Amino acid sequence: MKNIKHFATAVTLTLASFTTFAAVPVDMQKALSLTETGVVSAGQATTLSSLEADLASKAEAQGASSYRIISAGGNNLLHGSAVIYK
């Protein structure tokens, strides 16, 4: 029983830490209250979802808490950029 409690606690803390550090998208209104820290860009994406995931991953790698996509485009392969915030 004691092992189950320890395991459940460890799983809960692990999942909580993953959600704490993930960069989240914000709209322009919310971005006005945040501090801009830079810009990230990504390319070679085949869908808008994968482009957004790439930008979110790069924002998180830079230590950003939030990001706002400012451009996206392309024909067969997509590219885009996002402003990152802390």
PyMOL commands that set and color helices and strands:
alter all, ss='L'
color gray80, all
select helices_A, chain A and resi 2-21+28-31+48-61
alter helices_A, ss='H'
color red, helices_A
select strands_A, chain A and resi 24-25+36-45+66-74+78-85
alter strands_A, ss='S'
color yellow, strands_A
deselect
rebuild
show_as cartoon
